[in-house]
């Protein structure tokens, strides 16, 4: 009988995360922040001297979500910050690759998301209206990224991500920074939100 393939990854914290059966006790914010700070959005196909990281994107999505839902409880802002947390171990697959891989990617993502949520006091699955608004913030961020650093024309970005309400992105920037800075800010933002949790 063939030996089963290894399905866990050792984290810098020393935790051993089983990707097929993740448990909340094996999840640490420092591992998430570190991983996301080194994962490039757009497969790295962006202008600038640094990759645009998933950690930086997550900070922006949380900020946009707060504009969309200014009265939202802190737990949903935390959920917005962590919306791409599984990518610290599975990477950021662009939509065409996700489509090619099929539903198994979605299942893996859902398991990891549930474990992350439980670890930080969120429900395993978010309420549909909250998830929908976080997705809206995610698409607004994607539109900004597409136009400002990924080489999309505005009309093309409008087609793929929807035409944004200018008020929701006014004054927001796409920042390209060294991973160490983004990791620090992601961890700090997570800590600030956790302190406000009921």
NULOZA-176771 format. One record per residue: residue number from 1; x, y, z of N, C-alpha, C in turn. Coordinates in steps of 0.05 Angstrom, whole numbers, m for minus. Each point is the difference from the previous one (the first is absolute). Layout:
N
+-----+--------+--------+--------+--------+--------+--------+--------+--------+--------+
!   n !    n.u !    n.v !    n.w !   ca.u !   ca.v !   ca.w !    c.u !    c.v !    c.w !
+-----+--------+--------+--------+--------+--------+--------+--------+--------+--------+
! NUM !      X !      Y !      Z !      X !      Y !      Z !      X !      Y !      Z !
...
+-----+--------+--------+--------+--------+--------+--------+--------+--------+--------+
END
This chain:
198
+-----+--------+--------+--------+--------+--------+--------+--------+--------+--------+
!   n !    n.u !    n.v !    n.w !   ca.u !   ca.v !   ca.w !    c.u !    c.v !    c.w !
+-----+--------+--------+--------+--------+--------+--------+--------+--------+--------+
!   1 !     17 !    m24 !      0 !    m17 !     24 !      0 !     18 !     25 !      0 !
!   2 !     m6 !     20 !    m18 !     17 !     23 !     m1 !     m2 !     18 !     25 !
!   3 !     22 !     12 !      7 !      0 !     17 !     23 !    m16 !     26 !     m6 !
!   4 !    m18 !      8 !     18 !    m16 !     24 !     m6 !     18 !     25 !     m2 !
!   5 !     m7 !     18 !    m18 !     15 !     24 !     m4 !     m3 !     19 !     23 !
!   6 !     21 !     15 !      6 !     m1 !     19 !     22 !    m19 !     23 !     m8 !
!   7 !    m18 !      6 !     18 !    m20 !     22 !     m5 !      2 !     22 !     20 !
!   8 !     23 !      1 !     15 !      3 !     22 !     19 !     24 !     17 !     m7 !
!   9 !      0 !     24 !     11 !     22 !     18 !     m4 !      9 !     10 !     27 !
!  10 !     27 !      0 !      4 !     11 !     12 !     24 !      2 !     30 !     m3 !
!  11 !    m10 !     14 !     20 !      1 !     29 !      0 !     24 !     10 !     16 !
!  12 !      7 !     25 !     m4 !     23 !     12 !     14 !     m5 !      0 !     30 !
!  13 !    m25 !      1 !      8 !     m7 !     m1 !     29 !      6 !    m27 !     12 !
!  14 !      4 !    m20 !    m17 !      4 !    m28 !      9 !    m26 !    m16 !     m2 !
!  15 !    m22 !     13 !     m6 !    m25 !    m14 !     m4 !      1 !    m18 !    m25 !
!  16 !    m15 !    m21 !      1 !     m2 !    m18 !    m23 !    m29 !      0 !     m9 !
!  17 !     m5 !     13 !    m22 !    m28 !      4 !    m10 !     m7 !    m21 !    m20 !
!  18 !    m20 !    m17 !      6 !    m10 !    m20 !    m18 !    m19 !     14 !    m19 !
!  19 !      7 !      1 !    m26 !    m17 !     14 !    m19 !    m26 !    m14 !     m6 !
!  20 !     m2 !    m26 !      4 !    m24 !    m15 !     m5 !    m19 !      0 !     24 !
!  21 !     12 !      4 !     24 !    m17 !      0 !     24 !     12 !     21 !     19 !
!  22 !     m2 !     26 !     m7 !     12 !     21 !     16 !    m15 !      4 !     26 !
!  23 !     15 !      4 !     22 !    m12 !      6 !     25 !      7 !     28 !     10 !
!  24 !    m18 !     14 !     13 !      6 !     27 !      9 !     25 !      3 !     18 !
!  25 !      6 !    m21 !     15 !     23 !      2 !     19 !     27 !      1 !    m15 !
!  26 !      0 !     m7 !    m26 !     25 !      0 !    m15 !      3 !     26 !    m17 !
!  27 !    m18 !     20 !      6 !      1 !     25 !    m16 !      9 !     22 !     18 !
!  28 !     21 !     15 !     m9 !     11 !     23 !     14 !      0 !     24 !    m19 !
!  29 !     m7 !     23 !     11 !     m2 !     24 !    m17 !     28 !      7 !    m12 !
!  30 !     21 !     m5 !     15 !     27 !      6 !    m11 !      6 !    m17 !    m25 !
!  31 !     m9 !    m25 !      0 !      4 !    m16 !    m24 !    m17 !     11 !    m24 !
!  32 !    m24 !      7 !      6 !    m17 !     11 !    m21 !     12 !     26 !    m11 !
!  33 !      7 !     18 !     18 !     11 !     26 !     m9 !     26 !     m4 !    m16 !
!  34 !     17 !    m18 !      9 !     25 !     m5 !    m14 !     m5 !    m11 !    m28 !
!  35 !    m17 !    m21 !     m1 !     m6 !    m12 !    m26 !    m13 !     19 !    m19 !
!  36 !    m21 !     15 !      9 !    m14 !     18 !    m18 !     18 !     23 !     m9 !
!  37 !     19 !      8 !     16 !     18 !     22 !     m8 !     19 !     m8 !    m22 !
!  38 !      3 !    m27 !     m4 !     18 !    m10 !    m21 !    m15 !    m12 !    m24 !
!  39 !    m27 !      0 !      1 !    m16 !    m10 !    m22 !     m7 !     23 !    m18 !
!  40 !      7 !     m1 !    m26 !     m6 !     21 !    m18 !    m27 !     m3 !    m13 !
!  41 !    m15 !     22 !     m1 !    m25 !      1 !    m15 !      7 !      2 !    m30 !
!  42 !    m19 !     m8 !    m17 !      4 !      2 !    m29 !     23 !    m17 !    m10 !
!  43 !      7 !    m21 !     15 !     24 !    m16 !     m7 !     25 !     17 !     m3 !
!  44 !      1 !     22 !     14 !     24 !     17 !     m2 !      1 !     18 !    m24 !
!  45 !    m20 !     m1 !    m17 !     m1 !     15 !    m25 !    m10 !     28 !      5 !
!  46 !     15 !     16 !     16 !     m8 !     27 !      7 !     25 !     18 !     m3 !
!  47 !     m6 !     26 !     m5 !     21 !     20 !     m1 !     11 !      5 !     28 !
!  48 !     25 !      9 !      2 !     11 !      8 !     25 !     24 !    m17 !      8 !
!  49 !     14 !      9 !     21 !     24 !    m13 !      9 !     m6 !    m23 !     20 !
!  50 !    m24 !     m1 !     10 !     m8 !    m22 !     18 !    m26 !    m12 !    m11 !
!  51 !     m3 !    m26 !      6 !    m26 !    m13 !     m7 !    m22 !     13 !     17 !
!  52 !    m24 !      0 !    m10 !    m23 !      9 !     15 !    m10 !    m25 !     15 !
!  53 !      4 !      0 !     26 !     m5 !    m24 !     15 !    m30 !     m3 !      8 !
!  54 !     m7 !    m25 !      6 !    m27 !     m6 !     10 !     m4 !     14 !     27 !
!  55 !     20 !      2 !     16 !     m3 !     15 !     26 !     m7 !     29 !     m5 !
!  56 !     13 !     13 !    m19 !     m6 !     28 !     m6 !    m29 !      2 !    m11 !
!  57 !     m7 !    m18 !    m18 !    m27 !     m1 !    m11 !    m21 !     m4 !     23 !
!  58 !      6 !    m17 !     19 !    m18 !     m5 !     22 !     m5 !     25 !     17 !
!  59 !     22 !     15 !      5 !     m3 !     25 !     15 !    m18 !     19 !    m15 !
!  60 !      3 !      2 !    m27 !    m17 !     17 !    m16 !    m29 !     m9 !      0 !
!  61 !     m4 !    m26 !     m3 !    m28 !    m10 !      0 !    m14 !      6 !     27 !
!  62 !     14 !     m2 !     22 !    m12 !      6 !     26 !     m7 !     30 !      1 !
!  63 !     16 !     17 !    m11 !     m5 !     29 !      0 !    m24 !      6 !    m18 !
!  64 !     m2 !    m13 !    m23 !    m23 !      5 !    m18 !    m25 !    m11 !     12 !
!  65 !      2 !    m23 !     13 !    m24 !    m12 !     13 !    m11 !     20 !     21 !
!  66 !     18 !     12 !     15 !     m8 !     20 !     21 !    m15 !     23 !    m13 !
!  67 !      8 !      8 !    m24 !    m14 !     21 !    m14 !    m28 !     m9 !    m10 !
!  68 !     m1 !    m25 !     m9 !    m26 !    m11 !     m9 !    m19 !     m4 !     23 !
!  69 !     11 !     m8 !     23 !    m16 !     m7 !     24 !     11 !     14 !     24 !
!  70 !     m4 !     27 !      2 !     13 !     14 !     22 !    m10 !     m7 !     28 !
!  71 !    m24 !    m13 !      2 !    m10 !     m8 !     26 !      3 !    m30 !      5 !
!  72 !     16 !    m13 !    m16 !      4 !    m29 !      3 !     14 !     m6 !     26 !
!  73 !     m8 !    m21 !     14 !     14 !     m8 !     24 !     29 !     m7 !     m7 !
!  74 !     17 !      3 !     20 !     29 !     m5 !     m4 !      6 !    m28 !    m11 !
!  75 !    m17 !    m20 !      8 !      6 !    m27 !     m9 !     m2 !     m2 !    m31 !
!  76 !    m17 !     16 !    m12 !     m1 !     m2 !    m30 !     23 !     15 !    m13 !
!  77 !     10 !     20 !     13 !     25 !     13 !    m10 !     23 !    m20 !      2 !
!  78 !      1 !    m15 !     22 !     21 !    m20 !      3 !     m3 !    m21 !    m22 !
!  79 !    m25 !     m8 !     m6 !     m5 !    m19 !    m21 !     10 !     10 !    m27 !
!  80 !     m4 !     26 !     m5 !     10 !     13 !    m25 !     30 !     m1 !     m1 !
!  81 !     13 !      6 !     22 !     30 !     m2 !      1 !      9 !    m28 !     m6 !
!  82 !    m14 !    m20 !     10 !      8 !    m28 !     m3 !    m12 !    m14 !    m24 !
!  83 !    m12 !     15 !    m19 !    m16 !    m13 !    m21 !     17 !    m17 !    m18 !
!  84 !     26 !      5 !     m3 !     18 !    m16 !    m16 !     20 !    m15 !     17 !
!  85 !     m5 !     m3 !     25 !     19 !    m13 !     18 !     10 !    m27 !     m9 !
!  86 !    m17 !    m18 !    m12 !     10 !    m26 !     m8 !     23 !      1 !    m20 !
!  87 !      2 !     23 !    m14 !     22 !      3 !    m20 !     27 !      0 !     13 !
!  88 !      2 !      2 !     26 !     27 !     m2 !     13 !     12 !    m27 !     m4 !
!  89 !    m17 !    m20 !     m5 !     11 !    m27 !     m5 !     m6 !    m11 !    m28 !
!  90 !    m22 !     10 !    m13 !     m7 !    m11 !    m26 !      6 !     20 !    m23 !
!  91 !     10 !     24 !      7 !      8 !     19 !    m21 !    m25 !     14 !    m11 !
!  92 !      6 !     19 !    m17 !    m22 !     16 !    m13 !     m2 !     m9 !    m28 !
!  93 !    m20 !    m17 !     m5 !     m5 !    m10 !    m27 !    m17 !     20 !    m15 !
!  94 !      8 !      8 !    m23 !    m17 !     18 !    m16 !    m24 !    m15 !     m9 !
!  95 !    m22 !     14 !     m6 !    m26 !    m12 !     m6 !      2 !    m21 !    m22 !
!  96 !     15 !      5 !    m22 !      1 !    m21 !    m21 !     12 !    m26 !      9 !
!  97 !     19 !      1 !     19 !     12 !    m25 !     11 !    m20 !    m14 !     18 !
!  98 !    m15 !     16 !     16 !    m20 !    m12 !     18 !    m21 !    m15 !    m17 !
!  99 !     m8 !     12 !    m23 !    m19 !    m13 !    m17 !     11 !    m26 !    m11 !
! 100 !     25 !      0 !     m7 !     13 !    m24 !    m11 !      3 !    m22 !     21 !
! 101 !      6 !      7 !     25 !      4 !    m19 !     21 !    m27 !    m13 !      7 !
! 102 !    m21 !     16 !      0 !    m27 !    m11 !      6 !     m8 !      3 !     29 !
! 103 !    m21 !    m14 !      8 !    m12 !      4 !     27 !     18 !     m8 !     23 !
! 104 !     20 !    m17 !     m4 !     17 !     m8 !     22 !     15 !     23 !     13 !
! 105 !      7 !     21 !    m16 !     13 !     24 !     11 !    m19 !     14 !     19 !
! 106 !    m26 !      2 !     m7 !    m19 !     13 !     16 !     m4 !    m14 !     27 !
! 107 !      0 !    m27 !     m1 !     m4 !    m16 !     24 !     24 !      5 !     19 !
! 108 !     24 !      0 !    m10 !     24 !      4 !     16 !     m1 !     28 !     13 !
! 109 !     m8 !     20 !    m17 !     m2 !     28 !     10 !    m20 !      2 !     22 !
! 110 !    m23 !    m13 !     m3 !    m22 !      1 !     20 !      9 !    m12 !     27 !
! 111 !     14 !    m23 !     m1 !     10 !    m12 !     25 !     19 !     17 !     15 !
! 112 !     19 !     12 !    m16 !     20 !     17 !     13 !    m13 !     26 !     11 !
! 113 !    m19 !     11 !    m15 !    m14 !     24 !      9 !    m15 !     m6 !     26 !
! 114 !    m14 !    m22 !      2 !    m15 !     m7 !     24 !     19 !     m2 !     24 !
! 115 !     23 !    m13 !     m4 !     19 !     m3 !     22 !     11 !     28 !      9 !
! 116 !      6 !     17 !    m19 !     10 !     27 !      6 !    m21 !     15 !     15 !
! 117 !    m25 !     m1 !    m10 !    m22 !     15 !     13 !     m3 !     m9 !     29 !
! 118 !     m1 !    m26 !      4 !     m4 !    m10 !     28 !     23 !      8 !     18 !
! 119 !     24 !     m1 !    m11 !     24 !      8 !     16 !     m3 !     28 !     11 !
! 120 !    m12 !     18 !    m16 !     m1 !     28 !      8 !    m28 !      9 !      9 !
! 121 !    m17 !    m19 !      7 !    m25 !      8 !     12 !    m22 !      7 !    m19 !
! 122 !      3 !     m8 !    m25 !    m21 !      5 !    m21 !    m15 !    m26 !     m5 !
! 123 !    m25 !      3 !    m11 !    m14 !    m25 !     m7 !     15 !    m13 !    m23 !
! 124 !     m1 !    m27 !     m1 !     14 !    m15 !    m21 !     m9 !     10 !    m28 !
! 125 !    m26 !      4 !     m4 !    m10 !     11 !    m25 !    m13 !     27 !      6 !
! 126 !      6 !     20 !    m16 !    m11 !     26 !      5 !    m29 !      2 !    m10 !
! 127 !    m16 !     17 !     12 !    m27 !      5 !    m10 !      2 !     10 !    m29 !
! 128 !    m19 !     m9 !    m17 !      1 !      7 !    m28 !      2 !     30 !     m6 !
! 129 !    m15 !     17 !     14 !      2 !     29 !     m5 !     28 !     11 !      6 !
! 130 !     13 !    m10 !     21 !     27 !      9 !      7 !     19 !     m9 !    m22 !
! 131 !     m1 !    m25 !     m7 !     17 !    m11 !    m21 !     m3 !     16 !    m26 !
! 132 !    m24 !      7 !     m7 !     m6 !     15 !    m24 !     14 !     27 !      0 !
! 133 !     m1 !     14 !     23 !     12 !     27 !      2 !     30 !     m2 !      0 !
! 134 !     11 !    m21 !     12 !     29 !     m3 !      0 !      9 !     m6 !    m29 !
! 135 !    m16 !    m16 !    m15 !      7 !     m5 !    m28 !     m2 !     25 !    m16 !
! 136 !    m19 !     18 !      6 !     m2 !     25 !    m14 !     26 !     17 !      5 !
! 137 !      9 !      1 !     25 !     24 !     14 !      7 !     24 !    m12 !    m15 !
! 138 !      0 !    m26 !     m1 !     22 !    m15 !    m14 !      0 !      8 !    m30 !
! 139 !    m23 !      2 !    m12 !     m1 !      7 !    m29 !      8 !     29 !     m4 !
! 140 !     m7 !     18 !     18 !      9 !     27 !     m2 !     30 !      2 !      2 !
! 141 !     12 !    m15 !     18 !     29 !     m1 !      2 !     12 !    m11 !    m25 !
! 142 !    m12 !    m22 !    m11 !     10 !    m12 !    m25 !     m1 !     20 !    m23 !
! 143 !    m21 !     17 !     m1 !     m2 !     20 !    m21 !     23 !     20 !      3 !
! 144 !      5 !      9 !     24 !     21 !     20 !      4 !     27 !    m13 !     m8 !
! 145 !      5 !    m24 !      8 !     25 !    m14 !     m6 !      3 !     m3 !    m30 !
! 146 !    m22 !     m9 !    m13 !      1 !     m5 !    m29 !      8 !     25 !    m15 !
! 147 !    m12 !     23 !      7 !      4 !     25 !    m15 !     27 !     13 !      8 !
! 148 !      7 !     m1 !     25 !     23 !     15 !      9 !     27 !    m15 !     m2 !
! 149 !     m1 !    m27 !      2 !     26 !    m14 !      0 !      1 !    m24 !    m18 !
! 150 !    m23 !    m10 !    m10 !      0 !    m25 !    m15 !     m4 !      4 !    m30 !
! 151 !      0 !     25 !     m9 !      0 !      5 !    m29 !    m28 !     m1 !    m14 !
! 152 !    m22 !     m1 !     15 !    m26 !     m1 !    m12 !     m9 !     29 !     m8 !
! 153 !    m13 !      2 !    m23 !    m14 !     25 !     m6 !    m25 !      2 !     18 !
! 154 !     m9 !     24 !      4 !    m23 !      4 !     18 !    m24 !    m15 !    m10 !
! 155 !     m6 !      2 !    m26 !    m23 !    m14 !    m11 !      2 !    m30 !      4 !
! 156 !     24 !    m11 !     m3 !      4 !    m29 !      4 !     m5 !     m7 !     30 !
! 157 !     10 !     16 !     18 !     m4 !     m5 !     28 !    m29 !      2 !      7 !
! 158 !    m14 !     19 !    m12 !    m29 !      3 !      5 !    m15 !    m25 !     m8 !
! 159 !      8 !    m12 !    m22 !    m13 !    m25 !    m10 !      5 !    m23 !     19 !
! 160 !     24 !     m3 !     10 !      7 !    m23 !     16 !     m9 !      3 !     30 !
! 161 !      3 !     24 !     10 !     m4 !      4 !     29 !    m24 !     18 !      7 !
! 162 !    m12 !     12 !    m20 !    m22 !     19 !      5 !     10 !     28 !      3 !
! 163 !    m15 !     19 !    m10 !      8 !     28 !      3 !     m3 !      9 !     29 !
! 164 !     21 !     11 !     11 !     m1 !      6 !     29 !    m15 !     26 !      6 !
! 165 !    m11 !      2 !     24 !    m11 !     25 !     10 !     25 !     16 !      9 !
! 166 !      5 !     23 !    m13 !     25 !     15 !      6 !      2 !      7 !     30 !
! 167 !    m22 !      4 !     14 !      1 !      7 !     28 !     13 !    m22 !     17 !
! 168 !     m3 !    m25 !     m9 !     10 !    m22 !     16 !     30 !     m4 !     m2 !
! 169 !     12 !     12 !    m21 !     29 !     m3 !     m4 !     16 !     26 !      1 !
! 170 !    m15 !     22 !      4 !     12 !     27 !      0 !     22 !      1 !     21 !
! 171 !     23 !      9 !     m8 !     22 !      4 !     19 !     15 !    m25 !      8 !
! 172 !     m8 !    m23 !    m10 !     13 !    m25 !      7 !     24 !     m4 !    m20 !
! 173 !     21 !    m12 !     10 !     24 !     m5 !    m16 !      6 !    m30 !     m2 !
! 174 !     13 !     m7 !    m21 !     12 !    m26 !     m3 !     29 !      3 !      9 !
! 175 !      8 !    m13 !     21 !     27 !      3 !     11 !     17 !    m25 !     m6 !
! 176 !     23 !      4 !    m11 !     19 !    m21 !     m5 !     23 !      3 !     20 !
! 177 !      2 !    m18 !     19 !     20 !      3 !     21 !     14 !    m26 !      5 !
! 178 !     23 !      1 !     14 !     14 !    m24 !      7 !    m17 !    m18 !     18 !
! 179 !      2 !    m27 !     m3 !    m16 !    m18 !     15 !      1 !      4 !     30 !
! 180 !     23 !      8 !     11 !      3 !      4 !     29 !    m18 !     22 !     10 !
! 181 !     m4 !     21 !    m16 !    m18 !     22 !      8 !    m29 !     m9 !      0 !
! 182 !     m7 !    m14 !    m22 !    m28 !     m8 !     m3 !     m7 !    m21 !     22 !
! 183 !     18 !    m18 !      5 !     m4 !    m20 !     21 !     m5 !     13 !     27 !
! 184 !     16 !     20 !      6 !     m3 !     15 !     26 !    m27 !     14 !      1 !
! 185 !     m8 !     13 !    m22 !    m25 !     15 !      1 !    m25 !    m19 !      0 !
! 186 !      2 !    m22 !    m13 !    m21 !    m20 !      0 !     m4 !    m11 !     28 !
! 187 !     22 !     m7 !     13 !     m1 !    m11 !     27 !    m11 !     21 !     20 !
! 188 !      9 !     25 !     m4 !    m10 !     21 !     18 !    m29 !      5 !     m4 !
! 189 !    m10 !      0 !    m25 !    m28 !      5 !     m4 !    m17 !    m23 !     11 !
! 190 !     10 !    m25 !     m3 !    m14 !    m22 !     11 !     m2 !      3 !     31 !
! 191 !     22 !      7 !     12 !      0 !      4 !     29 !    m19 !     22 !      9 !
! 192 !     m1 !     21 !    m15 !    m18 !     23 !      8 !    m29 !     m9 !     m2 !
! 193 !     m7 !    m16 !    m21 !    m27 !     m9 !     m3 !     m7 !    m21 !     22 !
! 194 !     19 !    m17 !      6 !     m5 !    m20 !     21 !     m5 !     13 !     27 !
! 195 !     14 !     21 !      6 !     m4 !     14 !     25 !    m28 !     12 !      2 !
! 196 !    m13 !      6 !    m22 !    m27 !     11 !      0 !    m22 !    m21 !     m1 !
! 197 !      8 !    m25 !     m3 !    m20 !    m21 !     m2 !    m15 !     m4 !     27 !
! 198 !    m26 !     m4 !     m1 !    m15 !     m4 !     25 !      8 !    m25 !     15 !
+-----+--------+--------+--------+--------+--------+--------+--------+--------+--------+
END
